[in-house]
Amino acid sequence: MTTGWAGRTAVEIAAAVRRGEVTPRQVVADHLERIAAVDGQVGAFRKVLGERALREAEQLAARPDLAELPLAGVPVAVKDNLPVEGEATRHGSAATHDTPAAADHETVRRLRAAGAVVIGLTQVPELCVFGTTDSVYGTTRSPWDLSRSAGGSSGGSAAAVAAAMVPIALGNDGMGSIRIPSANCGVLGLKPGRAVVPSGLGADGWFGMSENGPIATTVADARLMFEVLAGAAPAADAAGPLRIALSIRCPTPGIPVAPGCAFAVGDTGRVLVAAGHHVSHAELPYPAWLGAASVARWLAGTAADAAGLDRARLAPRTRTHAALGRLVAGAGLVRPGQQDAWERRLETFFADHDVLVTPALARTAPAAEAWHARGWAANVYSNIRYAPFSHPWNLAGWPALVLPGGDHPTTTARMPLAVQLVGPPGSESRLLGLAADLEQRRPWLRTAPAVTG
């Protein structure tokens, strides 16, 4: 059970603070109480800012523009690969430095300027490489099923939102790192298109594949946070029915899609037909080299991020990943022409479709355990088998959104289903609008029931 202001939406909290119905300090205090009650079960935070967040909430209350701030008094969690002034950015690694950041990342600065209060830094896998969130700092679990991983790499952010420890959280996504944990945790996560939200991640954001974006429990909260991060409201989308393609074909050949994940796509199509959209089945023309192109950037990008770190202090799986990345980079296997070729294929497909709906995952999340202590091959095999639907949209730099997709057709599964919505560049507003259609017609439970506090 949530108490006080914990469990409310960001839109509700900000409106109440602007009206003077509640102080920012009270809102932050209620969320700190919630974190203290449930994070021992979930493991979402590496560091809770506590007294600092309370002080900043009091300072916020004194701002003369409080009644105009879009995120007035809203607690937000920040992924621990984004600098927060005065705090160390550890990237889930013992090999990183504990020197406090000199300044906020631009996305954090924008959230603070809009009235948000940073309440803590969320857990990530080491260097944000893998699809489960566990490291020397602990293991993050899905609040829907504590035996399952929250996913990665924004697992701490998604878990914190799903467990009502914060209404919104900041994540980032280089190979699915917002969308995978959002699917595992039953929340909504948006990876914006390239250069819509300031990036500035690692050495080069895995050759431009990584983007920062919002994680929330409602479309209204995700839209509000996205507008703050982007610095402007997204362009309005044309009214009227959309041409929607449904596809369950896996981008990686040979990986089976679990029946429940396929069911979610079909059920979403049924809801969208009832909403008046034009829905058809259409298989995307994934090229044979697509996976290799994404993986090359994943490997070489990690090598760049690990440069200068003490390799002996990296976990074995990360050390291997970075070593392979150095070989890939040295062999010239990161080829810019592949990205252009993939976008040309997509432009042909999307000439006939406005939005693509795919499964968010191919199967249920892996067990919540110390994957960072296991070998590289076991980690990569697990990641590829359960989360193959994300990477094509990082390579393209196109927006993609994951949201809850209904319940499993069986009654035994505890974790909700999820689907992915994809559109061409500039379609963030369209994706959010379609998600709002689905939210209205197929509402989802906002707070996961597995945690108690």
N, C-alpha and C positions, 0 to 999 in steps of 0.2 A: 504494500500500500504506500503510495506517495502522500506526502503531507505538505501543507502550505503551498508555496509556489512551485515546488518541484513537480514535474509532470505537466505543467502548463506549456503552451506553445510560445515560441518567441514573439509571435504577433500579439498574443494576449498579454504577455509580460510587458512588452514595450508600450503598449497602449495604456496599461494600468499605471506604469511609472510616469508616462507623460501627463496623465490626468492627476497625478499626485495621490493615487489610491494606495500605493505601496512605495517604500523607499528602495533604491538599488541595494542598500545594505541588507535589508530583510530578504530580498530575492536571493542574493548571494548566500546569505546564511542558511536559507532553506536548502539550497543545492549542496552546500558543504555538508549539511547534516545528512542528506541523502547519500552523498559519496561515502561518508563515514559508515553508513549503515550497510551499503551493498557492494562497495568496490572490493572488499575482501573476498567476495565470491567471484567477481568478474575479472578483476585485474586490468582495468582500462587505463589507469593513470600511472605514469612513471613518477610524476611529482604533482601534488596538489598545492596550489599556491596559498591557500588558507588566509592567514592574516594579511598578506599582501593584497589579495583580492578584496577583502573587506575594506582595507584602507582606500583602494582605488574606487570601490563603490561609493564610499563617503565623499571622495573628491569629485566623482561624477555628479553626485547630487547637488553640488555647488556650482555646476556649470550653468551659465546664464541661458544657454541654448538647449537645456535638457528637454523642454517641451517640444523640440523640433527634431530630436534624434530618432532615426528609424529603428535603432536597436537599443533604445534607452534602457539600461539596467539589465540587459540580457546576458546571462553567463554563457561563455563559449569556451570550449576546449580546443587546444591547438596541438596538432601533430608534432611529435618531437623530432622533426627534421626541419622545422621552420624557426628561425631565430626569434626569441622573445627577449626584449631588452632586460638585462640583469640576470638572466637565467642561462645555464649551460644548455647547449643543444647536443644531445648525446647520440642521436641516430640509432638508438638501440644497441650501442657498441661500447665495449670496454676500451677500445682502441682510440676513441675520440677524446677530445680535450674537455676539461671541465671549466674552461674559461667562460665567464658570463658574456653573453652577446652584448655588443655595444649599442645595438639598435634593433628595433622590431623589423621583421620582414615586412615588405610593403603590404601584403594581405593582412597581416596582424595590425599594422598601422591603420588601415582602412576600417577594420572592425572596431578598433578603439575609438577612432574619430566618429564613428556612427553611434557610439554609446555602449558598445559591448564591453563586458568585463572578463578578462582572461582568468579562468578559474583553475586551470591546470594544463600540464603537458601530457599527452597521451602516448601509450606504448606503441612501439613499432618493432618489426624484425630488424636485425642488424643491417644497416645501410638501406633499409626499406626494400630489400631484394626479393623476399619470398612471400608466398601467399598464405602464410600463417603468422600470427603475431606472437612470437615468443623469443626471448633473448636472455642474457644474463640478468636482466631487470625483471623477469617474470613472464608468465603466460597469460594471455588474454583469451577469455572464453565468451562464446555467444550467450547473451542473456536469455535466449530462447531455449538453449540446451547446453548446460554447463559442462557436458562431456565433450562438446564440439568446439573447435577453434572459431574465434571471431573472424578469421580470415586476415589477409594482409594486403598491402602493408598499413593501411589506415585502420587497423583492427581496433585499436584503443579508442579512436574517435567514434567509430560506428557503434561499438559496445557501450560507450558512455551515453550516447544518444538513446539507444534502444532501452537502456536501463533507467532512463529519466534522470541521469546524473547531470545532464545539461540538455537544453532544448535543441541546440545546434552545435556543430563541431566543424573545424577546418581540417580537411584532408587533402591529399594529392594522389595523382594517378598516373603511373608511367607504363603499366601493363595491366591495369585493372584495379589499382590499389584503393580507389574509392568505391568502385562498383562491386568488387568481390566481397569485402566485408559488409557493405550495405545489404547485399543479398543474404549473407550469413546471419545478419542481425535483424532482418525484417524492417529496415528503414529505407529511406530514399537518398540516393547519392547521385550527384551530377558531375560528370567530367566535361567541362566546357571545351569548346573548340580552341584551336591554337591561337594564342595571343589575345584571347578575350579577357582573361584574368592574368595579372602579373604572375610570372612563373618563378624564375630565379632559384632553381632547385639544383643542388649539387654542382658538379663541374659544368655540365651543359644540359641537365634535365634528360639524360639518356638520349642525346642527339635530338632534342626537341620533342620527345614523346610525352613528357610529364607536364601535367597541368594541375593547378590548385582549384578546389571547388568545395561546395557545401555538402554537408550531411545533415539530414533533418528527418522529422517524423511526418511532416505534412508538406504538401506542395507549396502552400502559402509561405511557410517558413523557408523552404529551399529557394523560392523565388526572391524573397526579401534578402536573404543572405547573398544570393548570387548578384543581385543588383548592387549591393554594397561592395562586393569584391570586384565587380566589373567596372564600378565607378559610374554606372548609368543603367537605366532600365533597358532591357533587351528590346530590340525593334519589335513592334506589334506584328503579329502574324495575321495573314488574311483569314477572314471568317469563312465558314463553310466546311463541308465534309472533306476529309483527307483521304488520299490514296495510300492505303496501308498494306505493306507486304509482311506476311508471316513466313518465317524460315526457322527450321530446327536443324538444318544441316550444320555440322560442326566444322569450323575453319581448319581444324587439324584432322586429316584423314585417319580413320581407325579408332577414334575415340568415341565410344558409345554415349548416347544421351539417355539418362535415366527417364523412365516413363513419366514420373512426376514433373520433371523439368520440361518435357515436351507438352504435357497436359497444360501447363501454365500458359504456354503460347497459344494453344487452341482456345482455352477458356478466355484469354484476353481478347482474341479475335471475336469471339461470341459477344462479349460485352461491347466491343467497339462497333460491331454491326448494329446492335441495338441502339447505339448512340448516333447512328446515321452515317457512319464512315464507310467508305468503299474498301472492303477487305478482300485480299486474295493471297493465295500461297505462291511464293516466288523464291527460287533458290539463288542466293548471291553467288556470283562467279569468283570464288576464292581461287587465286593462283596457287600453284604447287609450291612456289618459293616463299609464300607469305609468312609462314611460321619462322622460317630460317632468317628472313629479313628482320623480323621483330626480335628474335632471340639474339641475333648479332648485336643489336643496339643495347639490349638488356645486359649482355655480357660485357661489351666494351664500355658501356656507361658505368657499370659497377667498377671496372678497373680504374677509370678516371676518378671516381669518387673515393676509391681506396688509396690512391696515390698519396704518399706522404704519411700514411698511418702505419703504426707498428704492426706488421703482418703477424707477428707472434701472438698478438692480443686479439686478433680476429678469430671468430669461430671457424672450424675447419671447412664448413660448407661455403662460407663467404670467401675464405682464402682461395679455395678451388675455383669459385665462380670468377673472382678477380683475375686469377692466373689465366684461366681460359679466355677471359676478356682481353688480356694483353696480347694473347696469340691471335685472336680474331682481329683486333685493331691493327696489329703488325702485318697481318695477311691482307689487309685492305678489304675485308668482308662487309664493312658498313658502306653500302652503296646508295648514294642519294637518288639515283635513277629509279630504284625500286619503289620509293615513295610516290614519285610522279606517275609511274605506271599503274600503281594501285589506285591512285585518285582518278585516273582516266577511266578505269573500269567502273569505279563507283559512280562517276558522273553519268555514264551510260545507263547504269541500273536505275539511278535516282531520277533520270529523265521521265520515267514512268511511275515512280513512287515518291511519296512525300516523306514517309517514315517507315523504317524497318523494325519489326519486333522479333527478337530472338530470345532463347533462354538466357538467363543471367549466368547460370552455372550448368555444368553437365551432370553433377551429382551433389549429394550432401557434403558439407564441409568435413575435412579430416578431423580426427580426434584431437582434442586439446592436450598436447603433450610437449615435451622439450624437443621439438624438431630441430632446433639450432644445435643440439648435441648429436644429431644423426648426420649421415654422410650426404654429400652433395647430390648424388644420383637419386637417393630416396626422396629428397626434397623436390627435385625437379620433376620426377615422375609423378609424385602426388599432385603438384601444382598443375601440371599439364593435363592430367586426367580429370581434375574437377573444375578447372577454371579456364577453358580454352576460348571463350567467346569474347573476351575483352580486348586482347592485343591488337586486332585489326584496326580499331578506331584510334588507338594511340599512334600507330604508324601513319594513318591518314591525317591525323590531327582534326578529326571531326567530332562534334559533340555526341555524347552518349549518356543515357540516364538509366539507372536501375531503380525499380520500385517493387513493393510487395505484389505478388501475382496470385493471391488466393491461397487456399488451403490445399494440402495434398489430397488426392482422391482416396487415399487410405486414411484410417483414423489413428495409425500408430506413430506417424512422424510428428515430432514436436516443433520442428523449425518450419517457418512459412516458405512458400514458393516465391520466386522472384522472376521478373522478366526485364529485358533490356530494350530500351527505345533508342533508335539511332536516326540522325538526320544529317543533312548536308551542312556546310559551314553557315553560321548565322541562324541556325534553327533552334537555339536554346529555348526561345519563347514558345515555339511550336511544340517542343518536347514537353515543356512544363505544362502547357495547356492541355495536351493529350493526357498527361499524368493526372491533371486535375479532373478530367472526364472520368478516368478510371477510379480515382479516389472517391468521387461522388457516387458512382454506380456500384463499386465493389470496395466499400470501406475496409480499412485494416485496423487491427489493434495497435495502438501507438506505443504502449509500454509492454515489454516482454514479461511474461508471467513467471518465468523460472526463478527470478531473483526475489528475495524477500527482505524487508527491512522496515 
